[in-house]
Each structure stands twice: as C-alpha cells, then as structure tokens.
C-alpha cells in the first residue's frame, strides 16, 4: 500500500492541455530545492549541447507522461499533433526509439511514426534495425518485417511467458471486475492493473488480489508505476537492458563519441537512467513536477517542456 501511494503523488489541479500544474507551483520551495540536484534540461540545454559536440546523439523516449499526458483512461493517452511533429523532426536527425510499458502494437499505434524504433512491454518486445551480429547473437531475436514491409529484428526475451501472461490477464480481469474504476490492460509481455480511477479505500484490495493470484506464479513479479501495478516476468531484462540492446543494434555501443539521452517519467525508466549514469554513456532526463529521487541528471516538468526540449535539439 505504501508503494502504491509513493508511486502516485498527489498533484494540484491541472490547468491546460498537457495536464500540467499551474505556474504558481514554481514558488514551491521543495521543488526549487530539488531543481538544484536535477536541473532543468531546458535551462541547462547549452551545457548539454557543449558536451554533445563531436558526439552522435541517440534519443530514447518513454510514452505515457512524457510524450502524452497522463489521463484517466489509458486508451485515450493521445499525443498531440505538435508533439508528433517534434518527435518526427528529431528522428530525422538522430536515431530515436520509444521504450514504453505498453505493448509494442499499442505504442506504435499511438505514435504512428515509421521513422522510429519501438520497444514495448518495458523493453521485452523490441523492433529494431537489422544487424546480423545482433540476430545471430541472441536466441530470442528473429528477422521480421514492420507494417511498411521493412526488414527489422524482433527481439522478445520473454516469449516463453506469453501463455502465462494471458492466463494471469484473464484471472485479473475476472477478480477486479467488481471494483469500480479498476482496469486491467494486456500489454503482451506484462499485465497492467490501473487503479487511477479507483477510490483509494479500495487500493489495498486491488494489491491483495494481485498478490493472491501471483502466489501461483512464482516466475512473475509486481512492479509499481504511476497508479498502476505491473505484472511482469522474472527475467533479467528492463528498460536499461533495452537501451543497451538498441545501442548495440544501431552500432552505437562501446563508442566514446556517442551521447545517449533518455527522457521518461516513470519508475521503470530509472533502470535506463542508471545504465546511462553508471556507464557514463549520457543523460537521463526525468519528467516530473514533484520532487522525487532519481538516477537522472536533469529534469523537465511535463510533456510541454519535453516538446520544447525536442524542438531545441533540431533548431
């Protein structure tokens, strides 16, 4: 229950299309203090670009809460046309990938851009560029084609879990159907139990139902997102591993002239931030309007600032 609350901070009333907080929160002392540790990527943009001189930039983006606002109905987390244009323009200049907890098909349909690489299910379902060394070196990597018929490498390290995930999805739908506002989403290699629209007095019930079902599935675990419980396979794979895989696929791993930038808002993005920080490979940028500890170097307040940052990259 404590983990559910800590991953779901209380926000003040939102006032615009990006669901951002009113400007008056800029005077919030705790947030301003937090910015000393995680400076704004916009205000630090020249410093970031100075470090990027002579380097090739690789860009990684989360979807929900980063490119689109967090909304009550997860099926309606649409990105704006202006955000889509900003992502498209960046992808023309730098290799760009979306790494989301959504299923690969869902996040692809939300974004709708063929210029990008996509990783769904927290990186457990990756559609990346074709490199023989990659497909030959990973048993879970197969050659496939995307919706435009372009040859791609499809990497699915949790493929053996598909029947189990489907089974758990059906069980969770059945056991939560009487809880008003609860929504269970099948994201192919993980199951998301959304409680954003559930009365807080029922949060403990949801957590208990999930725990009870997983007692029969020792190879599955629960992680916490923003008002969502994620049921995932117990494998050594996360968004950080997905970043490493994509960098290798792009021929950008083990290169001193590469600067990776990862922008995300969720707990699951911390694995990617950590990979970049520990390996001195680039910068994590946390999207948050409330103070929270992070492995990121910089911060952006909300999707509107993310869009401004993306536009600045190609100006």
Order of alpha helices (4+ residues) and beta strands (2+ residues): alpha-alpha-alpha-beta-alpha-beta-alpha-beta-beta-alpha-beta-beta-alpha-beta-beta-alpha-beta-beta-alpha-beta-alpha-beta-beta-alpha
